[in-house]
Amino acid sequence: MTRNLLSGKTALVTGSGRNIGRAIAVELARLGCNVVVNGSSDRAACETTAEAAAALGVETLVAMGDVGRSETVKAIAGQALERFGTVDIVVNNAAIRPHKPFLEMDDADWQRVINLDLTSAFYTCRAFLPGMVDRGWGRVINITGMNAIRGYNEGAPISAAKHGLWGLIKALSREFAARGITANAVSPGPIKVAGRDADNPKLLAGIPAGFMGEPEDIAGMVCFLASPAGRFVTGQMIAVNGGGTT
């Protein structure tokens, strides 16, 4: 995509200290978009993302905090709006994926995942949609994953949250399309990230393409949806998984 395609825009990417979130933040910066980098605890990782984005000539802000908490998102919104004036693109990427047998889960196990993986998107959208409405332009992009398509053993709250992100997109697309705002989801398949074996035969067997994706594959789709080229795409969940759900 053309550099400066998103010049003058600002994006918040939650969970952007590493892996897919970092790739999204950097690729948006490559298109000229200012970036608010967020993580819950590893500030050094978020600073590294911000440095990579800033090297592309954009402005950046590191806004740390658990976006599964309402007060934290309000604080992040305050910092972002004070610095940039607007946040035009919200990418809800932050997530945790603990696995535990369903009958061994307590209330805290369930709520911890739901808060970060799902309710955080409600908080960020509530914070930034009013400004998008005022300007008549905006993008909401939720990162869902295969958990929004299939159920997985010992991952009930993850699947519930990711299906919820997809449901939120469908509702927002209906409510805000006429106001110049698109809402879409991107569902990554197996992606090469830290700690994952890229040659795992079990994983590869489920990918018709025969290889795992890179974080940049997800970032490319996010950038398309955020760009003017994606203006007529809304209410969709686009699977980027090498054919894994065909």
Disulfide bonds with the S-S distance in Angstrom:
none
